[in-house]
Amino acid sequence: MAEPYVHPGFTAAHVTLNSLHQQAAQFKIELLRLRQSLDLLQAEFSQNHHGDLIAANQQLVLSSIQTEQELEQVKSHVGELTRTSLAITPCRSEPVLASLFIRRTVPRRRL
């Protein structure tokens, strides 16, 4: 039996189609490799980011505790200063108040 006639354009198109299939297979392999690489990078970034977030959170907690301690110290100092000033103020203000009272109640002499 004789071979059926094949048009030369059909053969060229068939060769081109096979070449495109091979390129598509290579692209699929490359795409799979890139996706795996991306997954690894995302996992690594996620782990690093997770560690960074934990460290930042610990720093925030420590700063908050330190701020609360400093606030308590300031409150203590303010209370101490208030008690001290209340104890001192009457003694210091009495002469001033007395002189103001005398100036307002005693008539001035006119020269």
Residue pairs with C-beta under 8 A, 6 or more apart in sequence:
none
